[in-house]
């Protein structure tokens, strides 16, 4: 099924400048050539209008925030939106007049159909702080025109017949190629695309040129349309500069959410995953300059899903105290690895359980701290009490040592418990019967904790098993209980 989603960003000039939190309740306007070219509803409520001079806006609303237009910020916001949307389809192209085009025909089954996919795309754009209108149609030009319609009419058409009917009702002014000739078209009563298509093509071409006919044919599916697909960069390191200083970690998380969505789209497009990432919080420059605060996140298993990464960042930022106001946030994915292949079998594989375990370890580490989530790491020593050490679960430097398969109990007592002896048999509640042994251990002569022992597996009258040892090299050898079997 051929299907396109067109995204029109009518407030890009404003959305690219405001902080990553709702600004509609604030009187704010964007100024270009000393005139208002975008404004919030709160600014409109104070009487500010499009095209009004800066002085007039200041007179009507002295408290309003007037921002100069920043084309670089708009380009960065549009590029960031394109990167984030790569998680839904690899075919993303820039459209005319602050818009994006997505060829989602091959992605419908993955995301649950057209409507579910459109909801996810709209949710991602809201996360990025962008207000958008979405159009959906079998052609890119048709979806683009439906997205740009200003009324409350339907903006989706999944079949060519319905698309033709809905395009016929749209005004000719929506097509940029028709704007130079709009007065003439209205003069002859041609106000909608349906009337425009009924005009003689030869005369219309002589009067308006071929560009209008080509755009019209592409929208209705009568002519092909070429697109320049966005190619993701080789590396991901994006910086979000703020227009206001941030003093709370909740606001930092809002910025990080935008950057993580963009990184997730980049990772999906390149079929990569991150074993860790770095979030740098930049502070003041100049006389009061200080180095950035670094938040390094290490994962138990490489990931690329935004929900998992944001959950970990939320936990880490919740435990973090900002030492100075933040003026910019940088997300750096310096190292990536190939994404694991998807499971195509009927039944779950053991790898899925390992993946869930890794996510749990990531969450516990982010919430409790790396020094409180530990894993056992065998040490090369025959003494049971020093044959293991604890290391952080994400410590890559502590390589797993293949420990020999020995008959060891589940629980060790620290310190070992002395046992009574009756008739040359150790007693723990009842006399113990030695089942296996001895296992002779003689180690630790290089330090002050030398161990010269004979270990046995013993059983009491109730069939409970214990790990006991007898000291050697002493005139009065004693028995000790060192471990309990499960």
C-alpha positions as CSV (number, residue, x, y, z in Angstrom):
1,X,0.0,0.0,0.0
2,X,1.4,3.4,-1.0
3,X,0.8,5.9,1.7
4,X,2.4,9.2,2.6
5,X,2.3,11.4,5.8
6,X,2.9,15.0,5.3
7,X,3.8,17.2,8.3
8,X,3.2,20.9,8.1
9,X,4.8,23.1,10.8
10,X,2.9,26.4,10.7
11,X,4.6,27.7,13.9
12,X,8.1,26.6,13.3
13,X,9.5,30.1,13.7
14,X,8.1,30.2,17.2
15,X,8.5,26.6,18.2
16,X,12.2,26.6,17.2
17,X,12.9,29.5,19.7
18,X,10.8,28.7,22.7
19,X,12.0,26.5,25.6
20,X,10.9,22.9,25.7
21,X,7.8,23.6,27.8
22,X,4.4,25.0,26.9
23,X,4.6,28.7,26.0
24,X,1.1,29.3,24.7
25,X,0.1,30.9,28.0
26,X,2.9,33.5,27.6
27,X,2.6,36.6,25.3
28,X,5.4,35.9,22.9
29,X,6.0,36.9,19.3
30,X,8.7,36.4,16.6
31,X,9.9,39.5,14.8
32,X,11.3,39.6,11.3
33,X,12.2,42.9,9.6
34,X,10.7,44.7,12.6
35,X,7.3,43.1,12.0
36,X,5.5,40.3,13.8
37,X,5.6,37.1,11.7
38,X,4.5,34.5,14.4
39,X,2.8,34.8,17.8
40,X,1.2,32.8,20.6
41,X,-2.5,32.9,21.4
42,X,-1.7,34.9,24.6
43,X,0.0,37.6,22.4
44,X,-3.0,37.6,20.1
45,X,-5.3,38.1,23.1
46,X,-3.4,41.3,23.9
47,X,-4.1,42.7,20.5
48,X,-0.9,41.8,18.7
49,X,-1.5,40.8,15.1
50,X,0.6,39.4,12.3
51,X,2.5,42.1,10.4
52,X,2.3,44.6,13.3
53,X,5.4,46.7,13.9
54,X,7.6,46.0,16.9
55,X,6.8,49.4,18.4
56,X,3.1,48.7,18.2
57,X,3.5,45.3,19.8
58,X,5.5,46.8,22.7
59,X,2.8,49.5,23.2
60,X,-0.1,46.9,23.4
61,X,1.8,44.4,25.5
62,X,4.9,45.8,27.2
63,X,5.4,42.6,29.1
64,X,5.4,40.4,25.9
65,X,8.5,38.5,24.9
66,X,9.6,39.7,21.4
67,X,12.2,37.3,19.8
68,X,14.1,38.0,16.6
69,X,13.6,35.3,14.0
70,X,16.5,32.7,13.9
71,X,16.6,30.8,10.6
72,X,19.4,28.7,11.9
73,X,17.3,27.6,14.8
74,X,14.4,26.8,12.5
75,X,16.7,24.7,10.3
76,X,18.0,22.8,13.3
77,X,14.5,22.1,14.6
78,X,13.4,20.8,11.2
79,X,16.5,18.7,10.9
80,X,15.9,17.3,14.5
81,X,12.3,16.5,13.6
82,X,13.5,14.6,10.5
83,X,16.0,12.7,12.5
84,X,13.4,11.7,15.2
85,X,10.9,10.6,12.5
86,X,13.5,8.2,11.0
87,X,12.4,5.7,13.7
88,X,9.1,5.2,11.7
89,X,10.4,5.0,8.1
90,X,13.8,5.4,6.4
91,X,12.1,7.5,3.6
92,X,11.9,11.0,5.0
93,X,12.2,14.1,2.8
94,X,12.1,17.8,3.3
95,X,9.0,19.4,1.8
96,X,8.2,23.0,0.8
97,X,7.3,25.7,3.3
98,X,8.4,24.1,6.6
99,X,7.1,20.6,6.0
100,X,8.3,17.0,6.0
101,X,7.2,14.1,3.9
102,X,7.2,10.5,5.1
103,X,6.7,7.4,2.9
104,X,5.2,5.0,5.4
105,X,3.7,2.4,3.1
106,X,6.2,-0.2,4.3
107,X,5.8,0.7,8.0
108,X,2.1,0.3,8.4
109,X,2.1,-3.4,9.6
110,X,4.9,-2.7,12.1
111,X,3.1,0.2,13.8
112,X,-0.5,-1.1,13.7
113,X,-1.9,0.6,10.7
114,X,-2.3,4.2,9.4
115,X,-4.2,5.8,12.3
116,X,-1.9,4.2,15.0
117,X,1.2,5.3,13.0
118,X,-0.2,8.8,12.6
119,X,-0.8,9.0,16.4
120,X,2.7,8.0,17.1
121,X,4.2,10.5,14.7
122,X,2.0,13.2,16.2
123,X,3.2,12.2,19.7
124,X,6.8,12.4,18.7
125,X,6.3,15.9,17.3
126,X,4.7,17.0,20.6
127,X,7.7,15.6,22.5
128,X,9.9,17.7,20.3
129,X,7.8,20.8,21.2
130,X,6.5,21.2,17.6
131,X,2.9,22.0,16.7
132,X,2.1,20.3,13.5
133,X,-0.8,19.4,11.1
134,X,-0.6,16.0,9.6
135,X,-2.0,15.0,6.2
136,X,-2.3,11.4,4.9
137,X,-2.8,10.3,1.3
138,X,-1.5,7.9,-1.3
139,X,0.5,10.7,-2.9
140,X,3.1,13.0,-1.4
141,X,1.6,16.1,-3.0
142,X,-1.9,15.2,-1.9
143,X,-0.9,14.6,1.7
144,X,1.0,17.9,1.6
145,X,-2.0,19.8,0.4
146,X,-4.3,18.2,3.0
147,X,-1.9,19.0,5.8
148,X,-1.8,22.7,4.8
149,X,-5.5,23.2,4.6
150,X,-6.5,25.9,7.2
151,X,-10.1,24.8,7.9
152,X,-11.2,21.9,10.1
153,X,-11.9,19.6,7.2
154,X,-10.5,16.0,7.0
155,X,-6.8,15.7,6.3
156,X,-6.6,12.0,5.4
157,X,-7.6,10.0,2.4
158,X,-6.4,6.4,2.1
159,X,-7.9,5.7,-1.4
160,X,-7.2,7.6,-4.6
161,X,-10.9,8.2,-5.3
162,X,-11.4,9.9,-1.9
163,X,-8.2,11.9,-2.3
164,X,-9.5,13.3,-5.6
165,X,-12.8,14.3,-4.0
166,X,-11.1,16.0,-1.1
167,X,-8.5,17.8,-3.3
168,X,-11.3,19.1,-5.5
169,X,-12.7,21.0,-2.6
170,X,-9.4,22.7,-1.6
171,X,-8.8,26.3,-2.6
172,X,-6.3,27.0,-5.4
173,X,-4.3,29.3,-3.1
174,X,-2.9,26.3,-1.2
175,X,-0.7,25.5,-4.3
176,X,2.4,27.8,-4.4
177,X,2.6,27.5,-8.2
178,X,-0.9,29.0,-8.4
179,X,-0.3,32.1,-6.2
180,X,1.1,34.3,-9.0
181,X,-2.0,33.6,-11.1
182,X,-4.5,33.6,-8.2
183,X,-6.2,36.9,-9.2
184,X,-6.8,35.7,-12.7
185,X,-8.1,32.4,-11.6
186,X,-10.6,34.0,-9.2
187,X,-11.6,36.4,-11.9
188,X,-12.8,33.5,-14.1
189,X,-14.5,31.8,-11.1
190,X,-11.8,29.1,-10.6
191,X,-11.4,29.0,-6.8
192,X,-10.9,25.3,-6.1
193,X,-8.8,22.5,-7.6
194,X,-11.9,20.8,-9.0
195,X,-12.6,23.8,-11.2
196,X,-8.9,24.2,-12.1
197,X,-8.7,20.6,-13.4
198,X,-11.6,21.2,-15.7
199,X,-9.9,24.0,-17.5
200,X,-8.3,23.2,-20.9
201,X,-4.8,22.0,-20.2
202,X,-3.3,23.6,-23.3
203,X,-4.6,27.1,-22.5
204,X,-3.8,26.7,-18.8
205,X,-0.2,25.8,-19.7
206,X,0.2,28.8,-22.0
207,X,-1.2,31.1,-19.3
208,X,0.4,29.7,-16.1
209,X,3.3,27.6,-17.3
210,X,4.1,23.9,-16.8
211,X,5.0,24.1,-13.1
212,X,1.3,24.4,-12.0
213,X,0.2,21.4,-14.1
214,X,3.1,19.3,-12.9
215,X,2.3,20.0,-9.2
216,X,-1.4,19.4,-9.8
217,X,-0.8,16.1,-11.5
218,X,1.6,14.9,-8.8
219,X,-0.9,15.7,-6.1
220,X,-3.6,13.7,-7.9
221,X,-1.3,10.8,-8.7
222,X,-1.2,11.4,-12.5
223,X,2.5,12.1,-12.6
224,X,5.5,10.8,-10.6
225,X,7.3,13.0,-8.0
226,X,10.9,12.7,-7.1
227,X,12.2,13.3,-3.6
228,X,15.7,13.8,-2.0
229,X,15.7,11.5,1.0
230,X,17.4,12.6,4.2
231,X,20.6,10.7,4.9
232,X,21.4,10.4,8.7
233,X,24.9,11.6,9.7
234,X,27.7,9.2,10.5
235,X,27.8,10.2,14.1
236,X,25.3,11.7,16.6
237,X,26.2,14.6,18.8
238,X,23.6,17.3,19.1
239,X,23.5,20.5,21.1
240,X,20.3,22.2,22.3
241,X,20.9,25.9,23.2
242,X,18.4,27.5,25.5
243,X,17.1,31.0,25.4
244,X,16.6,30.9,29.2
245,X,18.8,29.5,31.9
246,X,17.7,26.3,33.5
247,X,18.1,25.8,37.3
248,X,16.1,22.6,37.8
249,X,16.7,19.0,36.6
250,X,13.0,18.7,35.5
251,X,13.7,21.3,32.7
252,X,16.9,19.5,31.8
253,X,14.9,16.3,31.4
254,X,12.5,18.1,29.0
255,X,15.5,19.1,26.8
256,X,17.0,15.6,27.1
257,X,13.6,14.1,25.9
258,X,14.0,16.1,22.7
259,X,17.6,15.0,22.1
260,X,16.8,11.3,22.9
261,X,13.9,11.2,20.4
262,X,16.3,12.5,17.7
263,X,19.0,10.0,18.7
264,X,16.5,7.2,18.6
265,X,15.5,8.0,15.1
266,X,19.2,8.2,14.1
267,X,19.9,4.9,15.7
268,X,17.0,3.2,14.0
269,X,17.9,4.6,10.6
270,X,21.5,3.3,10.9
271,X,20.5,0.0,12.6
272,X,22.7,0.8,15.6
273,X,22.3,0.7,19.4
274,X,24.2,2.6,22.2
275,X,26.0,0.8,25.1
276,X,26.2,4.2,26.8
277,X,25.8,7.9,26.3
278,X,26.9,11.2,27.7
279,X,24.7,14.1,28.6
280,X,26.8,17.3,29.0
281,X,25.2,20.3,30.8
282,X,26.9,23.5,29.8
283,X,27.1,26.5,32.2
284,X,28.0,30.1,32.1
285,X,30.9,31.4,29.9
286,X,33.2,34.3,30.3
287,X,34.3,35.5,33.8
288,X,32.1,33.0,35.6
289,X,32.8,30.1,33.3
290,X,32.9,26.6,34.7
291,X,33.3,23.2,33.0
292,X,30.2,21.3,31.9
293,X,28.5,18.9,34.2
294,X,28.7,15.4,32.7
295,X,26.1,12.7,33.2
296,X,27.5,9.4,31.9
297,X,25.0,6.6,31.4
298,X,26.2,3.0,31.0
299,X,23.8,0.3,29.9
300,X,23.8,-3.4,30.8
301,X,22.7,-4.1,27.2
302,X,22.8,-1.8,24.2
303,X,19.5,0.0,23.6
304,X,17.9,2.4,21.1
305,X,14.3,2.7,22.3
306,X,13.6,6.3,23.6
307,X,11.3,5.1,26.4
308,X,14.0,3.0,28.1
309,X,16.7,5.6,27.7
310,X,14.4,8.4,29.0
311,X,13.5,6.3,32.0
312,X,17.1,5.9,33.0
313,X,17.9,9.6,32.5
314,X,14.9,10.5,34.6
315,X,16.2,8.5,37.5
316,X,19.7,9.8,37.1
317,X,18.6,13.5,36.8
318,X,16.3,13.0,39.8
319,X,19.3,12.2,42.0
320,X,21.4,15.1,40.5
321,X,21.8,18.6,41.9
322,X,22.7,21.3,39.5
323,X,25.8,23.3,40.6
324,X,25.0,26.2,38.3
325,X,22.4,27.3,35.8
326,X,22.4,25.4,32.5
327,X,22.5,27.3,29.2
328,X,22.8,24.4,26.8
329,X,22.5,20.6,26.8
330,X,24.6,18.3,24.6
331,X,23.8,14.6,23.9
332,X,26.8,12.5,22.6
333,X,26.5,8.9,21.4
334,X,30.2,8.4,20.9
335,X,30.1,4.6,20.6
336,X,27.5,2.5,18.9
337,X,27.1,-1.2,18.2
338,X,24.9,-3.1,15.7
339,X,21.3,-3.6,16.8
340,X,20.4,-7.1,17.8
341,X,18.3,-9.0,15.3
342,X,14.5,-9.1,16.0
343,X,13.0,-12.4,17.2
344,X,11.0,-14.0,14.4
345,X,10.3,-17.3,16.1
346,X,6.9,-18.3,17.4
347,X,7.9,-18.8,21.0
348,X,10.0,-16.4,23.2
349,X,13.7,-17.1,23.2
350,X,15.9,-17.0,26.3
351,X,17.6,-13.9,24.9
352,X,14.4,-12.0,25.6
353,X,14.6,-12.9,29.3
354,X,18.2,-11.6,29.3
355,X,17.1,-8.4,27.7
356,X,14.5,-7.8,30.3
357,X,17.1,-8.6,33.0
358,X,19.4,-6.0,31.5
359,X,16.7,-3.3,31.5
360,X,16.0,-4.1,35.1
361,X,19.7,-3.7,36.0
362,X,19.8,-0.4,34.1
363,X,16.8,1.0,36.0
364,X,18.2,-0.2,39.4
365,X,21.6,1.3,38.7
366,X,20.0,4.6,37.6
367,X,17.8,4.7,40.7
368,X,20.2,3.4,43.4
369,X,23.6,4.3,42.0
370,X,26.3,2.2,40.4
371,X,28.0,1.6,43.8
372,X,24.9,-0.1,45.2
373,X,24.1,-2.6,42.4
374,X,26.8,-5.2,42.4
375,X,27.5,-8.6,40.9
376,X,29.8,-11.4,42.0
377,X,33.1,-11.7,40.3
378,X,35.2,-14.9,41.1
379,X,38.7,-14.4,42.4
380,X,41.6,-16.8,41.9
381,X,41.8,-18.1,45.4
382,X,41.0,-21.5,46.9
383,X,39.8,-20.1,50.2
384,X,36.0,-19.9,50.0
385,X,35.7,-16.7,52.0
386,X,38.0,-14.7,49.6
387,X,37.1,-16.6,46.4
388,X,34.6,-13.9,45.4
389,X,34.6,-10.1,45.2
390,X,31.7,-7.7,44.4
391,X,32.0,-5.3,41.5
392,X,29.5,-2.8,39.9
393,X,27.2,-4.6,37.5
394,X,28.3,-2.3,34.6
395,X,32.0,-2.5,35.3
396,X,33.4,-3.7,31.9
397,X,37.0,-3.8,33.3
398,X,36.1,-6.7,35.6
399,X,36.0,-9.6,33.1
400,X,34.1,-12.7,34.2
401,X,36.5,-15.5,35.3
402,X,35.4,-19.0,34.4
403,X,35.3,-20.6,37.9
404,X,35.7,-24.4,38.2
405,X,32.6,-26.4,38.8
406,X,32.9,-27.4,42.4
407,X,30.5,-28.8,45.0
408,X,29.8,-25.6,46.9
409,X,26.9,-24.6,49.1
410,X,24.6,-21.7,48.3
411,X,25.2,-19.9,51.6
412,X,28.5,-19.3,53.5
413,X,28.6,-18.4,57.1
414,X,30.8,-15.4,58.1
415,X,32.5,-16.3,60.3
416,X,32.4,-20.1,60.3
417,X,30.5,-21.5,63.3
418,X,32.4,-23.9,65.7
419,X,30.8,-27.3,66.1
420,X,30.7,-29.7,69.1
421,X,32.2,-33.2,68.7
422,X,30.7,-36.3,70.1
423,X,32.4,-39.7,69.7
424,X,34.7,-38.1,67.0
425,X,31.6,-36.8,65.0
426,X,30.7,-33.2,64.5
427,X,27.3,-32.3,65.9
428,X,24.9,-29.6,64.6
429,X,21.6,-30.4,66.4
430,X,22.2,-34.0,65.7
431,X,25.4,-35.9,64.9
432,X,26.4,-35.3,61.3
433,X,27.2,-38.1,58.8
434,X,30.1,-37.3,56.4
435,X,28.9,-38.1,52.8
436,X,31.7,-36.8,50.7
437,X,35.3,-35.6,51.3
438,X,37.8,-34.7,52.2
439,X,38.5,-31.8,49.9
440,X,41.8,-30.5,51.1
441,X,42.5,-26.8,50.9
442,X,45.9,-25.4,51.9
443,X,46.3,-21.8,50.8
444,X,47.0,-18.3,52.1
445,X,50.5,-18.8,53.4
446,X,51.5,-15.5,51.9
447,X,49.2,-13.5,54.2
448,X,48.0,-13.6,57.7
449,X,44.9,-15.7,56.9
450,X,46.4,-19.1,56.1
451,X,43.8,-21.9,55.7
452,X,44.8,-25.6,56.2
453,X,41.5,-27.4,56.1
454,X,39.7,-30.6,55.1
455,X,36.2,-29.9,53.8
456,X,33.3,-32.5,53.9
457,X,29.7,-32.6,52.8
458,X,27.7,-33.7,55.9
459,X,24.1,-34.6,56.5
460,X,22.1,-34.6,59.8
461,X,19.3,-36.9,60.9
462,X,16.7,-34.7,59.0
463,X,18.5,-35.0,55.7
464,X,19.7,-31.4,55.8
465,X,23.1,-31.0,54.2
466,X,26.0,-28.8,55.4
467,X,29.5,-27.9,54.4
468,X,31.9,-28.5,57.3
469,X,35.6,-28.5,57.6
470,X,38.2,-29.7,60.1
471,X,41.4,-27.9,60.7
472,X,44.7,-29.7,60.0
473,X,48.1,-29.3,61.5
474,X,46.8,-28.7,65.0
475,X,47.1,-31.0,68.0
476,X,43.4,-30.2,69.0
477,X,41.7,-30.1,65.6
478,X,38.3,-28.5,65.6
479,X,35.3,-28.7,63.4
480,X,33.5,-25.7,61.8
481,X,30.3,-25.2,59.9
482,X,31.1,-23.1,56.9
483,X,28.1,-23.4,54.5
484,X,24.5,-24.4,54.1
485,X,23.1,-26.2,51.1
486,X,19.7,-25.1,49.6
